[in-house]
C-alpha cells in the first residue's frame, strides 16, 4: 500500500481517547503482575483517603452544630474512618486490580489457544489483540464485579442501581454518536431532547415522594431518614397520613404528644379529635375496631357496638388530616412553607458547600490560577442548589396544604402528582446539573417501583438478590468496556475518577508498561518511528 493509506490506518489504530491501552508488551507476565499490584495500592489509598476526608468533614459539621469539640476525636469518629471505610476501599481496589489481572490473563489464554502469533516473526499480532479486546473487556468487567461482595447488602444494591443508571446514560450518548437517536423530528422529539432530563427528574421524584408518604419500606432507611429530616412534615404526621390512606388506625397518642410538643395548642387550639373522626369516649381498642370496619366495609360493624355509624363512615372515607395536624408548629400554611424552606436551607447549605468545595479542589491547578473566580463559582453553585432543594420541599408543603381544600379524602397516588408538580423547581438548577440530579434519583425510584409492584406480583421478587448481582455484573462490564474503548460517551467526571484510580496506566504513560516494539513497516513516517521507540506515549 502507498504511504498515505498506511498513515491513515495507523491513525485509526492509535486512538488517543482509549484507556488502559493493550499491546503485546503489556501482556508479559511480569507487567501484568506489576500493573495489578500498582492498581490495587493506588486505588485503595485514594479511596481510603477520600472516604476519611469526607468523614472528617461530616464530623466537623456535626461538631459545629452541637458545639461539642470532643466528638471530633471520639472513638466513633476513629471507627468510622479506620473500620467503616474498609469495605468501600477494598471494593474499589479489588475491582480495579482484578479487572487488569483478568483482562491480561484472558488475553494470554487467547494467545495460547488461537492464531494470535504472527507466523512471519513469531510475535503476537497486535492487530488481532486489539480486535479481540472489546469482548475480553466485557468478560473481565463481569468477573471483576464479584468484588462487590466486600460491600454490605444494602450498599451492594445501591451500587448496582447507580451503575445501571450510568449505563443508561452511556447508551443514550452512544446512540447519539452513532446517529441512532434521531437528530431531527417534531416538537415532541425537540422537547424531549431539550427537557428530557428535567422530565426524568420529575417522574422519578414523584415515585420517591410517593414512597416517602405511602411506602417507606421501599426506600433504604438512611435515604428515607434524610428525606424526613429535610422534608416538609414530621415523622408522626407522615405515619398518620400513611395509615389514613390505607384505612389503618391512627397513632393517636403519638399525634397528641407531637401536637403538644410543637405548641399546637397555642397555635391552633385543642387537638382536633373531631376533625379526625374520633370521639372523646373512644378508647384505643374502639378506634382500632372502627378502622378495621372501615377497611373491611360494614362486616365488623356489629362487633364495634361502642362506636357510631358516623365515625365508621369518617374512617371508611379516609377523611383528610387537617393542616393543624400536619404542621402544628406553624399558625398558617404560608408560615409552614417558610419554616420548611428555612429548615431545608440550614441542612443542605453545608452539604452543598462541601460538595462544590471538593469539586473545586479536585480541579487543582485550574482553581488556583483564578482563586476569585473559583470562590465566586463555588458560592453561586452552592446558593443555587440550596435554593432549588429548599424550594422543592417548601412547594411540597404548600401543595399538601392546598389539597386539604381540593381532595375529598386521603389518596396515596395524589402525593405522586404533588411531587411531580413541585419538582418543577428543577429549572432553578443549571442545565448541566439537571441530568445528574435525575440520574441520582432514578435508581431509588426504579427500586421503589420494583418493590411496590412486587407486593402485587410476587413473581417480580423472585431471586431479587441474585438479580442485583447480575445487574451489577452487566453494568460493570458495560462501563469498563466504554471506559477502555469509548470514554467520550461516559460522564467526564466518571472518566476522571477512574483515571485517578489507575494513574499512568490509564493512558499508557506508566513506566511499568513498555510500549509496542518497533514496527516492520518501512514506509512508516517519523512520528510512527518515534512512537515505536517509546518517545511518544500515545496509547493504542
C-alpha positions as CSV (number, residue, x, y, z in Angstrom):
1,X,0.0,0.0,0.0
2,X,1.1,3.6,-0.5
3,X,2.3,5.8,2.3
4,X,-0.9,7.9,2.8
5,X,-3.1,4.7,3.2
6,X,-0.6,3.3,5.7
7,X,-0.7,6.5,7.7
8,X,-4.5,6.6,7.8
9,X,-4.5,3.0,9.2
10,X,-2.0,4.0,11.9
11,X,-4.1,7.0,12.9
12,X,-7.2,4.9,13.1
13,X,-5.4,2.2,15.1
14,X,-3.8,4.6,17.6
15,X,-6.9,6.2,19.2
16,X,-5.7,8.6,21.8
17,X,-9.1,8.5,23.6
18,X,-8.8,4.9,24.7
19,X,-7.9,4.0,28.2
20,X,-5.8,1.1,29.6
21,X,-4.2,0.5,26.2
22,X,-3.3,-3.1,25.4
23,X,-0.2,-4.2,23.5
24,X,1.9,-7.3,23.2
25,X,4.4,-5.8,25.6
26,X,1.8,-5.1,28.3
27,X,0.7,-8.7,28.3
28,X,4.0,-10.0,29.7
29,X,3.5,-11.9,33.0
30,X,5.7,-9.6,35.0
31,X,4.0,-6.5,33.5
32,X,0.5,-7.9,34.4
33,X,1.6,-8.6,37.9
34,X,3.1,-5.2,38.4
35,X,0.1,-3.3,37.0
36,X,-2.2,-5.4,39.2
37,X,-0.3,-4.6,42.4
38,X,0.0,-0.9,41.4
39,X,-3.7,-0.6,40.6
40,X,-4.6,-2.2,44.0
41,X,-2.3,0.1,46.0
42,X,-3.2,3.3,44.2
43,X,-7.0,2.7,44.2
44,X,-7.0,1.6,47.8
45,X,-5.0,4.6,49.0
46,X,-7.1,7.1,47.1
47,X,-10.5,5.6,48.1
48,X,-9.5,5.4,51.8
49,X,-8.1,8.9,51.8
50,X,-11.2,10.4,50.2
51,X,-13.5,8.4,52.5
52,X,-11.6,9.7,55.5
53,X,-11.7,13.3,54.4
54,X,-15.5,13.1,53.8
55,X,-16.0,11.5,57.2
56,X,-13.9,14.2,58.9
57,X,-15.9,17.0,57.1
58,X,-19.2,15.4,58.1
59,X,-18.0,15.1,61.7
60,X,-16.7,18.7,61.7
61,X,-20.1,20.0,60.5
62,X,-21.8,18.0,63.3
63,X,-19.3,19.4,65.8
64,X,-20.1,22.9,64.8
65,X,-23.8,22.3,65.1
66,X,-23.6,20.6,68.5
67,X,-20.7,22.8,69.8
68,X,-19.0,19.8,71.3
69,X,-15.4,19.5,70.3
70,X,-15.0,16.1,72.0
71,X,-17.0,14.5,69.2
72,X,-14.3,15.4,66.6
73,X,-11.8,13.0,68.1
74,X,-14.1,10.4,69.7
75,X,-14.0,6.7,69.3
76,X,-17.0,6.8,67.0
77,X,-15.1,9.1,64.5
78,X,-12.0,6.9,64.6
79,X,-14.1,3.8,64.0
80,X,-15.9,5.5,61.1
81,X,-12.5,6.3,59.5
82,X,-10.5,3.2,60.2
83,X,-13.1,0.4,60.2
84,X,-16.3,1.6,58.5
85,X,-14.3,2.8,55.4
86,X,-12.6,-0.6,54.8
87,X,-15.4,-2.3,52.8
88,X,-15.6,0.5,50.2
89,X,-11.8,0.8,49.9
90,X,-11.5,-3.0,49.4
91,X,-14.3,-3.0,46.9
92,X,-12.8,-0.3,44.7
93,X,-9.2,-1.6,44.9
94,X,-10.3,-5.2,44.2
95,X,-12.4,-4.1,41.3
96,X,-9.6,-2.0,39.7
97,X,-6.9,-4.6,40.2
98,X,-8.9,-7.7,39.4
99,X,-10.0,-6.1,36.1
100,X,-6.4,-5.5,35.0
101,X,-5.4,-9.0,36.1
102,X,-8.4,-10.8,34.5
103,X,-8.1,-8.9,31.3
104,X,-4.4,-9.7,30.9
105,X,-4.9,-13.4,31.8
106,X,-7.8,-13.8,29.3
107,X,-5.6,-12.2,26.6
108,X,-2.8,-14.7,27.3
109,X,-5.2,-17.6,27.2
110,X,-6.5,-16.4,23.8
111,X,-2.9,-16.0,22.6
112,X,-2.1,-19.6,23.6
113,X,-5.2,-21.1,22.1
114,X,-5.7,-19.1,18.9
115,X,-3.8,-17.9,15.8
116,X,-2.7,-14.6,17.5
117,X,1.0,-15.3,16.9
118,X,2.3,-13.9,13.7
119,X,4.0,-16.6,11.7
120,X,6.4,-14.3,10.0
121,X,8.2,-13.0,13.1
122,X,6.9,-15.3,15.9
123,X,5.5,-12.4,18.0
124,X,1.8,-11.7,18.9
125,X,-0.2,-9.9,16.2
126,X,-1.1,-6.6,17.7
127,X,-4.0,-6.0,15.4
128,X,-5.7,-9.3,16.4
129,X,-5.2,-8.4,20.1
130,X,-6.8,-5.1,19.7
131,X,-9.8,-6.5,17.7
132,X,-10.4,-9.1,20.4
133,X,-10.0,-6.7,23.3
134,X,-13.7,-5.3,23.5
135,X,-15.2,-8.8,24.1
136,X,-12.4,-9.7,26.6
137,X,-13.0,-6.4,28.4
138,X,-16.7,-7.2,28.8
139,X,-15.9,-10.7,30.3
140,X,-13.2,-9.2,32.6
141,X,-15.5,-6.5,33.8
142,X,-18.2,-9.0,34.6
143,X,-15.7,-11.2,36.6
144,X,-14.2,-8.3,38.5
145,X,-17.8,-7.3,39.6
146,X,-17.5,-10.1,42.2
147,X,-15.5,-7.5,44.3
148,X,-18.9,-6.1,45.3
149,X,-19.1,-9.0,47.8
150,X,-17.0,-6.8,50.1
151,X,-20.0,-4.4,50.4
152,X,-23.0,-4.8,52.7
153,X,-26.2,-6.0,51.0
154,X,-27.8,-2.6,51.0
155,X,-24.7,-0.8,49.7
156,X,-24.4,-3.5,47.1
157,X,-27.9,-2.9,45.8
158,X,-27.3,0.9,45.7
159,X,-24.1,0.4,43.8
160,X,-25.8,-1.9,41.2
161,X,-28.6,0.7,40.7
162,X,-26.3,3.6,40.3
163,X,-24.1,1.7,37.9
164,X,-27.2,0.8,35.8
165,X,-28.2,4.4,35.7
166,X,-24.8,5.3,34.3
167,X,-25.0,2.6,31.7
168,X,-28.4,4.0,30.5
169,X,-26.7,7.4,30.2
170,X,-23.8,5.9,28.2
171,X,-26.1,4.0,25.9
172,X,-28.0,7.2,25.2
173,X,-24.8,9.1,24.4
174,X,-23.5,6.2,22.3
175,X,-26.8,6.2,20.3
176,X,-26.5,9.9,19.6
177,X,-22.9,9.4,18.4
178,X,-23.9,6.5,16.2
179,X,-26.8,8.7,14.9
180,X,-29.3,6.0,16.0
181,X,-31.2,8.6,18.1
182,X,-33.0,10.9,15.6
183,X,-31.5,14.4,15.4
184,X,-34.5,15.9,13.8
185,X,-38.1,15.5,14.5
186,X,-41.3,17.2,15.5
187,X,-42.0,19.3,18.6
188,X,-42.2,16.1,20.8
189,X,-38.6,15.0,20.0
190,X,-37.3,18.5,20.3
191,X,-38.9,18.9,23.7
192,X,-37.6,15.6,24.9
193,X,-34.1,16.5,23.7
194,X,-34.2,19.8,25.4
195,X,-36.1,19.0,28.6
196,X,-35.8,15.2,28.9
197,X,-33.5,15.4,31.9
198,X,-36.0,17.6,33.7
199,X,-38.9,15.4,32.8
200,X,-37.0,12.3,34.0
201,X,-36.3,14.0,37.3
202,X,-39.9,15.0,37.8
203,X,-41.1,11.4,37.1
204,X,-38.6,9.8,39.4
205,X,-39.2,12.3,42.1
206,X,-42.9,11.6,42.0
207,X,-42.2,7.9,42.7
208,X,-39.8,8.7,45.5
209,X,-42.2,11.1,47.2
210,X,-45.0,8.6,46.9
211,X,-42.8,6.1,48.7
212,X,-41.9,8.8,51.2
213,X,-45.6,9.1,52.1
214,X,-47.2,5.6,51.4
215,X,-44.3,3.1,51.1
216,X,-41.3,4.0,53.2
217,X,-40.3,0.3,53.4
218,X,-39.4,0.5,49.6
219,X,-36.6,3.1,50.4
220,X,-33.3,2.5,52.2
221,X,-33.6,3.6,55.8
222,X,-30.8,6.2,55.7
223,X,-32.2,7.6,52.4
224,X,-35.7,7.8,53.9
225,X,-34.5,9.5,57.1
226,X,-32.6,12.1,55.0
227,X,-35.8,12.9,53.2
228,X,-37.7,13.1,56.5
229,X,-35.1,15.4,58.1
230,X,-35.0,17.6,55.1
231,X,-38.7,17.2,54.1
232,X,-41.8,19.2,55.0
233,X,-43.5,17.0,57.6
234,X,-42.7,15.4,60.9
235,X,-42.4,11.6,61.1
236,X,-45.6,11.3,63.2
237,X,-47.6,13.3,60.6
238,X,-46.3,11.0,57.9
239,X,-47.3,7.9,59.8
240,X,-50.8,9.3,60.4
241,X,-51.1,10.2,56.7
242,X,-49.9,6.8,55.6
243,X,-52.3,5.0,57.9
244,X,-55.2,7.1,56.9
245,X,-54.5,6.3,53.2
246,X,-54.6,2.5,54.0
247,X,-57.6,2.6,56.4
248,X,-55.5,1.7,59.4
249,X,-55.7,3.0,63.0
250,X,-54.1,6.4,63.6
251,X,-51.3,6.7,66.1
252,X,-53.5,8.9,68.3
253,X,-51.2,9.0,71.3
254,X,-48.1,9.8,69.3
255,X,-50.0,12.5,67.4
256,X,-51.2,14.1,70.6
257,X,-47.6,14.2,72.0
258,X,-46.2,15.7,68.8
259,X,-49.1,18.2,68.8
260,X,-48.4,19.3,72.3
261,X,-44.6,19.4,71.9
262,X,-44.9,21.5,68.7
263,X,-47.0,24.1,70.6
264,X,-50.1,23.2,68.6
265,X,-52.4,24.1,71.4
266,X,-51.1,27.6,71.4
267,X,-51.2,27.9,67.6
268,X,-54.4,26.0,66.8
269,X,-56.3,25.2,70.0
270,X,-57.1,21.8,71.4
271,X,-56.2,18.6,69.5
272,X,-58.7,18.3,66.6
273,X,-60.1,14.9,67.5
274,X,-63.5,15.6,65.9
275,X,-61.9,16.5,62.6
276,X,-60.2,13.1,62.6
277,X,-63.4,11.2,63.0
278,X,-62.7,10.5,66.7
279,X,-64.8,11.0,69.8
280,X,-63.7,11.6,73.4
281,X,-65.4,8.4,74.5
282,X,-63.4,6.2,72.1
283,X,-60.7,4.1,73.6
284,X,-57.7,2.8,71.7
285,X,-59.4,-0.6,71.2
286,X,-62.5,1.1,69.9
287,X,-60.6,3.2,67.4
288,X,-58.8,0.0,66.1
289,X,-62.2,-1.7,65.6
290,X,-63.5,1.4,63.8
291,X,-60.6,1.3,61.3
292,X,-61.0,-2.4,60.9
293,X,-64.6,-1.8,59.9
294,X,-63.5,0.9,57.5
295,X,-61.1,-1.4,55.8
296,X,-63.4,-4.4,55.5
297,X,-66.6,-2.5,54.8
298,X,-69.5,-3.0,57.2
299,X,-68.7,-6.6,58.1
300,X,-67.3,-5.7,61.5
301,X,-69.9,-3.0,62.3
302,X,-71.8,-5.4,64.6
303,X,-68.7,-6.1,66.7
304,X,-68.0,-2.4,67.2
305,X,-71.0,-1.7,69.3
306,X,-69.4,1.3,71.2
307,X,-68.9,3.3,68.0
308,X,-71.3,5.4,66.0
309,X,-72.0,4.9,62.3
310,X,-70.8,8.5,61.6
311,X,-67.3,7.6,63.0
312,X,-67.1,4.5,60.8
313,X,-68.1,6.5,57.8
314,X,-65.4,9.0,58.5
315,X,-62.8,6.3,58.7
316,X,-64.1,4.5,55.6
317,X,-63.9,7.7,53.6
318,X,-60.4,8.4,54.8
319,X,-61.2,11.9,56.0
320,X,-58.3,14.4,55.2
321,X,-55.9,15.2,58.0
322,X,-56.3,18.9,58.9
323,X,-53.4,21.3,58.4
324,X,-53.2,21.8,62.2
325,X,-52.1,18.1,62.5
326,X,-49.6,18.3,59.6
327,X,-47.8,21.5,60.8
328,X,-48.8,22.2,64.4
329,X,-45.6,24.3,64.8
330,X,-46.9,27.0,62.4
331,X,-50.0,29.1,62.7
332,X,-50.7,29.3,58.9
333,X,-49.9,27.3,55.8
334,X,-47.7,30.1,54.5
335,X,-45.7,30.1,57.7
336,X,-45.3,26.3,57.5
337,X,-43.9,26.6,53.9
338,X,-41.5,29.3,55.0
339,X,-40.3,27.2,58.0
340,X,-39.9,24.3,55.7
341,X,-37.8,26.3,53.3
342,X,-35.6,27.7,56.2
343,X,-35.0,24.3,57.8
344,X,-34.1,22.7,54.4
345,X,-31.7,25.5,53.6
346,X,-29.9,25.2,57.0
347,X,-29.4,21.5,56.5
348,X,-28.4,21.5,52.8
349,X,-26.2,24.6,52.7
350,X,-23.2,22.9,54.4
351,X,-23.6,19.8,52.3
352,X,-23.6,21.6,49.0
353,X,-20.8,23.9,50.2
354,X,-18.6,20.8,50.9
355,X,-19.5,19.1,47.6
356,X,-18.7,22.1,45.4
357,X,-15.7,23.0,47.5
358,X,-14.2,19.5,47.0
359,X,-15.0,19.7,43.3
360,X,-13.0,22.9,43.1
361,X,-10.1,21.3,44.9
362,X,-10.4,18.3,42.5
363,X,-9.6,20.7,39.6
364,X,-6.4,21.6,41.3
365,X,-4.2,24.0,39.4
366,X,-7.1,25.4,37.3
367,X,-8.8,26.5,40.6
368,X,-5.6,28.1,42.0
369,X,-4.9,30.0,38.8
370,X,-8.2,32.0,39.3
371,X,-9.0,32.0,43.0
372,X,-11.5,34.8,42.9
373,X,-13.5,33.2,40.1
374,X,-13.3,29.8,41.8
375,X,-14.7,31.2,45.1
376,X,-17.4,33.0,43.2
377,X,-18.3,29.8,41.3
378,X,-18.5,27.7,44.4
379,X,-20.6,30.3,46.2
380,X,-23.1,30.7,43.3
381,X,-23.4,27.0,42.8
382,X,-23.9,26.3,46.5
383,X,-26.6,29.1,46.8
384,X,-28.3,27.9,43.6
385,X,-28.5,24.3,44.6
386,X,-29.6,25.2,48.2
387,X,-32.4,27.4,46.8
388,X,-33.5,24.6,44.5
389,X,-33.8,21.9,47.1
390,X,-35.3,24.2,49.7
391,X,-37.9,25.5,47.2
392,X,-38.8,21.9,46.3
393,X,-39.6,20.8,49.9
394,X,-41.4,24.1,50.6
395,X,-43.5,23.7,47.4
396,X,-44.4,20.2,48.6
397,X,-45.6,21.5,51.9
398,X,-47.6,24.3,50.2
399,X,-49.2,21.8,47.8
400,X,-50.1,19.4,50.6
401,X,-51.9,22.1,52.4
402,X,-53.6,23.2,49.2
403,X,-55.0,19.7,48.7
404,X,-56.8,19.9,52.0
405,X,-59.3,22.2,50.2
406,X,-59.5,20.2,47.0
407,X,-59.2,16.4,47.6
408,X,-62.3,14.7,49.0
409,X,-60.2,12.2,51.1
410,X,-56.6,10.9,51.6
411,X,-55.3,9.2,48.4
412,X,-51.7,8.0,48.2
413,X,-51.5,8.5,44.4
414,X,-52.3,12.2,44.8
415,X,-48.9,12.7,46.5
416,X,-47.2,11.4,43.4
417,X,-48.9,14.2,41.4
418,X,-48.0,16.8,44.1
419,X,-44.3,15.8,43.9
420,X,-44.4,15.8,40.1
421,X,-45.6,19.4,40.2
422,X,-43.3,20.5,43.0
423,X,-40.3,19.1,41.2
424,X,-40.7,21.8,38.6
425,X,-38.3,23.7,40.8
426,X,-35.6,21.7,39.0
427,X,-35.4,24.6,36.5
428,X,-33.8,26.7,39.2
429,X,-30.7,24.5,38.7
430,X,-28.2,24.7,35.9
431,X,-28.8,22.7,32.8
432,X,-25.7,20.6,33.4
433,X,-26.9,19.7,36.9
434,X,-30.4,18.6,36.0
435,X,-29.2,15.3,34.3
436,X,-27.0,14.5,37.3
437,X,-29.9,15.0,39.7
438,X,-32.2,12.9,37.6
439,X,-29.6,10.1,37.5
440,X,-29.2,10.4,41.3
441,X,-32.9,9.9,41.9
442,X,-33.5,7.3,39.1
443,X,-32.1,4.2,40.8
444,X,-34.0,4.8,44.0
445,X,-37.2,5.4,42.0
446,X,-36.7,2.2,40.0
447,X,-36.0,0.1,43.1
448,X,-39.0,1.6,44.9
449,X,-41.3,0.9,42.0
450,X,-40.0,-2.6,41.7
451,X,-40.7,-3.3,45.4
452,X,-44.1,-1.8,45.3
453,X,-45.1,-3.8,42.2
454,X,-43.6,-6.9,43.9
455,X,-46.3,-6.8,46.5
456,X,-49.0,-7.2,43.9
457,X,-47.0,-9.6,41.6
458,X,-44.7,-11.7,43.8
459,X,-43.0,-13.2,40.8
460,X,-41.1,-9.9,40.4
461,X,-39.4,-10.5,43.7
462,X,-38.1,-14.0,42.9
463,X,-34.3,-14.2,43.1
464,X,-34.1,-10.5,43.9
465,X,-30.6,-10.7,45.5
466,X,-29.2,-12.7,42.5
467,X,-30.8,-10.3,40.0
468,X,-29.0,-7.4,41.7
469,X,-25.7,-9.2,41.4
470,X,-26.3,-9.9,37.7
471,X,-27.4,-6.3,37.2
472,X,-24.1,-5.0,38.7
473,X,-22.0,-7.5,36.7
474,X,-23.6,-6.4,33.5
475,X,-23.4,-2.7,34.4
476,X,-19.7,-3.0,35.4
477,X,-18.9,-4.9,32.2
478,X,-20.5,-2.2,30.1
479,X,-19.0,0.7,31.9
480,X,-15.5,-0.7,31.8
481,X,-15.9,-1.6,28.1
482,X,-16.9,2.0,27.4
483,X,-14.1,3.3,29.6
484,X,-11.4,1.4,27.7
485,X,-12.7,2.0,24.1
486,X,-15.3,4.8,24.1
487,X,-14.6,7.0,27.2
488,X,-16.2,10.0,25.4
489,X,-19.7,8.5,25.9
490,X,-19.2,8.4,29.7
491,X,-19.6,11.3,32.0
492,X,-16.3,13.3,32.2
493,X,-16.3,13.2,36.0
494,X,-16.6,9.4,35.9
495,X,-13.7,9.1,33.4
496,X,-11.5,11.4,35.6
497,X,-12.3,9.4,38.7
498,X,-11.2,6.1,37.1
499,X,-8.2,7.8,35.6
500,X,-7.2,8.7,39.1
501,X,-7.5,5.1,40.3
502,X,-5.2,3.8,37.5
503,X,-2.8,6.8,37.3
504,X,-0.4,6.4,34.5
505,X,-1.8,3.1,33.5
506,X,-5.0,4.8,32.2
507,X,-3.2,6.5,29.3
508,X,-0.3,4.1,28.9
509,X,2.3,6.5,30.3
510,X,3.3,4.3,33.3
511,X,7.0,3.2,33.4
512,X,5.8,-0.3,34.1
513,X,4.2,-0.8,30.7
514,X,6.6,-0.9,27.8
515,X,5.1,0.2,24.6
516,X,4.9,-1.6,21.3
517,X,8.0,-3.0,19.7
518,X,9.4,-1.3,16.6
519,X,7.2,-1.8,13.5
520,X,8.4,-3.7,10.5
521,X,6.7,-1.2,8.2
522,X,9.5,0.5,6.2
523,X,7.1,3.2,5.0
524,X,6.2,4.5,8.5
525,X,6.8,8.1,8.9
526,X,9.0,9.8,11.6
527,X,6.1,10.1,14.1
528,X,5.4,6.3,13.9
529,X,9.1,5.6,14.3
530,X,9.3,7.8,17.4
531,X,6.3,6.1,18.8
532,X,7.8,2.6,18.3
533,X,10.9,3.8,20.2
534,X,8.7,5.0,23.1
535,X,9.3,8.7,22.7
536,X,5.6,9.4,22.0
537,X,3.5,7.7,24.7
538,X,0.4,7.6,22.6
539,X,-1.9,4.7,23.7
540,X,-3.2,2.0,21.4
